[in-house]
């Protein structure tokens, strides 16, 4: 059983991933399938590629690294895809990856957090793997939000509650 700081860390990690996934879902709702696969140049990733990349990262670091399932990730394909996988399919894939990830994180106990694992050739603790996943997810969610703002010209309203306006997403401190 996990208590105290361990439970706080794990619960917040799940909560933060869910908040970020909700923002990605909101961005997918605001974009056309063409916009989801738009690239400014060959050196940039489309929103669709970033969603595929997040699904792959969750699977590799948590399903494989933490839960010990086979590593089925094909990372280069996440970036090579040119679409158009429709938004509904990307949403389904992300939800599936999130359900598995949050189940794994939520089911961890304190002893597992200090356990050593190897993911992508990195020797890390399970705690470090969870921290990596949340941090990585947040970075790419920020890219998706930025791309959505550029393509739509909209204020997405995620912090509108700070100014007494209606928010486009629930706040998590």
N, C-alpha and C positions, 0 to 999 in steps of 0.2 A: 504494500500500500504506500502510496506517495502522499506525503503531507508537507506542510510548511512551504519553504521556498521552492522545492521541486514541483509541487502541485501548482503553485503560482506561475512558475516558468512555463510548464506544460500547458496549463489552461490559457494563459495569455498567448502562447504561440499558436494554439488552435484558433483562438478568437481573432488574432491579427491576420492569419491566413484567410479566414472566412471573410473578414472585412475587405481585404485586398481582392479576393476572388469576386466579391460583390461589385467592387469598382470596375474590375475587368468586364464582368457581365454587363454592367451599365454602359461601358464604353462600346461593347459589341452591339448593344441595342441602338446606339446613336450613329453607328457607321453602316454604310452599305457594304455588301460583300466586296464590291470593287475597292472601296476605301480600305477595307480590312487587309487586302493583299497589295496595296499600293506601296511602292518603294521610291524614295527620292533618288537613289542610285543603287548600284550593285553592292556597295559597301554598307548599305543600311538594311535593317530587317523590317519587314512588314509586321503589323499588329498580329496577323495570323501566325507568322513564324514565331513571334514571342510567346504566343499562347501554346503552340506546340512545344517550344523549348521549356516552358514552365512545367508542362505535363511530363516531359521526359526527365527533367531534373527532380521533380517530386518522386517519380518512380525509381530512379536510380539511387538517390540518396536515402529514401525512406523504405520503399518496398524491398529494394535489393540490399542496401547497406545496413539498415536497421532491422528489417524484418527477415532478411536472409532469403528472400525469393530470388529466382533467376534474374540476371541482368539482361533485359530484352531491349534496352535503349539503343536507338540508332541516331545518335546526336546529329550527324551531318545531314540526315534527312529532314530534321526539324528546320534547318536553315535553307535547304535546297527546295523545299515545297514552294510552289508559286500559286497554289490555289486553282480555282476558287473553292476551297472547302467552305460551305456556307456557315454563317454565324451560329446557327443552331447546332451544327456538328461540332464546332469548336467549343461551344458551351457544354455540350454533352461530354466531350473528352475531358474538359477541365473539371467538370463536376465529378466525374468518375475518379480522376486523379486526386482531387481534393478529398473525396469521401475516404479513399484508401489512406491518404496521408494523415488526415485528422484522426482517423481510427487508430493508426499506428502511434501517433504522438499521444493521444488521449489514453492509450493502453499501457504506456511505459510506466515502470516503477523506478524508484530511486537508484537501485543497484544497477539498472541498465544504463543510467545516465553517465556513469563513469567507465563503462565498458569500452574497450578499444575496438574499432572497426576500420576497414579499409574501403574507401570509395574513390573511384577515379584515380587510384594510386596514392591517395592521401590517407595517412594514418591519423584518425581523429577519434574523439570520444563520441558516444551517442549524443551527449549534450551539444557538442560542437556541430554535429550533423544537423540537429534540429535548428540550431542557431543559424547555420549556413542556409538552410532551406528558407527560413523566414526572411532573412536578409536578402537573399537572391530573388525571392518572390517580390519583395518590396521594390528592389531596384528596377525590375522589368515592369512591374505595375506602374511605376512612375513614368517609364518610357511610353507605355500604352496610353496613359492619361495625357501626357504631353502631345503625342501624335494625334489623339482624339481632339484635343483643344485646337491644334493647328488645322486639322481638316474640317472641323465644324465651326470654328470661331466662337464656340460657346464656353461660358463659365459653367463648369460641371456642378458647382454648388456643394462640393463635399465639406466645405467649412462655412457654409452660409449660416449655420446655427450660431456661429460666433458673432454675427452681425444681426441676429434676430430674423434672418431670412429662412425660407424653407430650404432644407438640405437635400442634395442629390444622393446622399449616402449616410448611413449612421456613423456617428463619431466613435472612435476608439482612441483613448489618450495615447 
